[in-house]
Amino acid sequence: MKLNRKLRMGMVGGGRGAFIGAVHRMAARLDGEIDLVAGCFSSDPKKSKLSGEDFFLDPSRVYATYEEMAQKEAALPPDQRIDFVSIVTRNNTHFAVAKTFLEAGFHVVCDKPLCFTRKEGLKLREIVRKTGKVFALTHNYTGYPMVKEAREWVRTGKLGKILKIVAEYPQGYAITALESAKDGSISNWRMDPSVSGVSNCMGDIGTHAHNLARYITGLEIDEICAELSTFIPGRPLDDDGNCLVRFTGGAKGIIYASQISNGDENNLNIRVYGTKGSLEWHQENPNELVFKRADAPPVVHRRGNSYLSAAAQGATRTPFAHPEGFIEAFANVYRAAATAIADQIAGRKAPKNGYDFPTVDDGIAGMAFIESVVKSSKAGAKWVKFPTA
């Protein structure tokens, strides 16, 4: 990171009982470069205060609202105020919270999806550009070393011309996560359109499959044909989706996401087929990347070895045969964002090739994916043109 101190992090959301908030805190601390010093951890002021006690924070730096937090942190001396905020709230609040902190002069790390709508995302991008602040989006699966190795294979031509991409994200947990029969309440907030947006399954996990395909191959979607389904009665949003995809440059593909795939846990995986060879990666076995050719047996490449690219080795913390996983991948996003923030603080220029973390542009592409999938499905699984810009 090359700064003579740790970065000071604030957090909005992620208080008591919040799974993803704990993940972000662990990831941010992993490399010893970031300290959590302030936060508004819940929309309930009492819960926010109790969460601050859980994290052993100064009570004066635990706030009742994110607006109060941005205002009071900005008023502190430069050597005390937070350097950036981590936003781990629900989808419908991302835009307002990010806007508030960017305009108050703070860098932002935000959980995905970027916003509630693509329109919000476009507005947020203008704010990011106007303020010049670092904005990182935690599409965490891009942080895995072997995902970075896969991208290097595509970039260096190891696979040849890309012909087909298959990205899948099946889960089975929702097959039993039924709504309450007594009061009709929605047991999962991602099934509430007023909170999560126009899609549940595709908005929650389908965007990860899309982002993974886009990150590894560098290809954008040209057209998409999608069918969304709601298999569990009474749910207002999708719990399964299937997409046919036409990529720029002529490649074709399939993106499938499901939360009713009985027996699957978190089975995100991708296969990319080219004229010279293909690759295969599975999130549940993330330390291996397979290279396949028609005229040779498959070759397994493993994380932590010296034969890997600099990108993969740079995202690795332990020697080979010592597995790394989910938290470390998140931490790689935080580490890259921390480097960008530290460079701004120190007045250093960004490296020629930029920084390796998902940006607001990646978030807009994700919102375009969600809305295009819904549009296609509502039109009876018609092909729709993918929006640009």
C-alpha positions, -999 to +999 in steps of 0.1 A: +000+000+000+030+023+006+016+046+032+031+053+066-001+045+084-032+023+082-062+035+063-092+045+085-124+028+074-160+036+082-189+012+076-226+017+069-247-013+076-233-047+086-243-046+123-252-074+147-264-105+128-254-093+094-233-120+076-219-099+048-208-071+072-186-095+091-171-108+059-162-072+048-146-064+082-125-096+082-114-090+046-105-054+052-084-063+082-066-093+067-035-075+054-031-052+084-035-021+062-070-010+073-087-002+107-124+001+113-128+034+133-164+045+127-198+035+115-235+036+113-242-001+115-280-001+114-310+021+105-320+014+142-298+038+163-299+015+193-286-015+172-260+007+156-247+017+191-247-019+203-228-030+172-202-003+178-197-017+213-192-052+197-164-037+176-148-018+205-152+016+188-152+050+204-189+057+211-185+092+196-177+076+162-208+054+162-237+072+145-274+070+144-277+078+107-253+077+077-260+114+070-248+123+105-218+101+100-207+117+068-212+152+082-194+147+115-166+126+100-160+153+073-157+179+102-129+160+119-093+169+114-077+152+083-056+130+106-086+116+124-115+113+099-122+081+079-104+077+046-132+057+031-165+041+038-176+005+032-213+002+023-229-031+031-266-021+032-295-034+012-298-027-025-323+002-024-300+023-002-266+020-021-271+051-043-281+075-015-253+063+009-226+064-018-237+098-031-236+112+004-201+101+012-186+108-022-199+144-020-186+147+015-151+139+002-147+102+010-137+072-011-162+044-013-162+006-013-197-007-020-212-042-020-229-053-051-252-047-069-242-011-076-277+004-072-314-002-073-316+007-110-293+013-139-305+049-140-293+054-105-260+037-115-255+062-143-261+091-119-236+076-095-209+073-121-212+110-128-208+117-091-177+094-090-162+112-120-170+147-106-155+140-072-126+120-085-128+096-055-120+060-056-151+038-060-147+000-057-174-026-060-170-059-042-177-084-069-155-106-048-151-136-071-127-115-092-104-116-063-095-153-065-059-159-077-070-185-103-097-162-117-069-137-123-048-165-139-078-174-161-080-137-173-043-138-181-047-169-202-074-151-223-053-119-225-022-137-237-040-158-263-036-192-246-072-201-255-071-186-290-103-169-302-131-172-277-160-191-291-183-200-262-187-191-225-208-210-200-212-194-166-234-210-139-244-202-104-267-228-089-278-228-053-304-249-036-311-232-003-343-214-015-361-247-022-370-248+016-369-211+024-407-207+023-426-176+033-445-175+065-479-192+062-492-171+091-488-135+080-476-138+044-444-119+052-414-123+029-387-144+047-359-131+024-356-094+018-341-102-017-376-113-026-390-079-018-391-057-050-391-025-030-358-035-014-339-056-039-352-043-072-366-060-103-349-094-098-340-117-069-320-147-083-305-129-113-300-097-093-284-115-064-262-143-079-267-141-117-248-109-117-218-128-103-219-152-132-221-124-156-194-104-139-171-135-139-175-141-176-169-104-183-139-101-161-121-132-174-129-128-211-131-090-214-162-095-237-193-075-234-228-088-241-243-077-274-278-094-271-295-116-245-325-139-244-337-148-210-364-168-192-370-162-155-390-185-134-406-184-099-410-220-088-419-214-052-456-202-051-462-167-037-428-153-044-430-119-062-396-123-079-376-150-097-358-179-080-343-193-113-332-180-146-317-192-179-300-169-205-287-173-240-261-147-247-244-133-278-212-115-270-194-088-290-169-104-313-191-134-322-188-156-291-220-173-278-228-183-243-251-195-216-256-178-182-277-198-157-285-189-121-308-207-097-317-208-060-339-239-063-312-263-077-317-289-050-285-300-034-262-273-048-246-250-022-226-222-039-217-238-071-205-208-092-184-221-121-173-210-156-160-227-187-145-207-216-139-224-249-115-211-275-099-222-308-067-233-291-080-246-258-105-241-229-105-233-192-127-244-163-129-230-128-152-239-099-157-215-069-162-244-045-127-257-055-111-223-062-075-231-059-075-251-092-078-239-128-081-265-156-067-261-191-081-285-217-073-292-254-087-316-279-054-334-284-041-337-249-053-346-214-065-319-191-038-300-171-046-287-136-029-255-125-029-248-088-028-216-068+005-206-051+029-220-076+057-201-094+046-212-129+015-189-125+013-153-138+023-123-117-014-114-114-022-147-098+009-148-076+002-112-064-032-122-052-018-151-031-009-150+006+001-185+014+024-211-002+010-238-025-009-266-007-022-241+018-057-234+005-071-198+003-108-190-003-137-166+001-124-142+027-090-138+009-108-131-024-128-103-007-095-091+008-079-088-026-106-064-037-100-044-005-062-044-009-064-032-045-089-004-035-066+005-005-037+009-029-057+033-050-068+053-020-033+054-006-019+066-039-044+095-039-036+104-004+001+104-011-003+123-044+010+094-065-001+088-101-021+057-108-001+028-124-002+026-162-025-004-162-048+009-134-059-010-104-074-045-103-108-040-086-143-038-099-154-002-105-186+018-110-185+009-147-186-028-138-215-020-116-234-003-144-228-034-166-242-055-138-274-033-136-277-035-174-275-073-172-303-075-145-326-051-164-320-067-198-327-102-184-360-090-169-370-071-201-363-102-222-382-125-199-412-103-197-413-101-235-416-139-237-379-148-238-372-124-268-337-114-278-330-078-265-301-055-273-278-049-244-275-012-234-242+005-238-225+034-220 
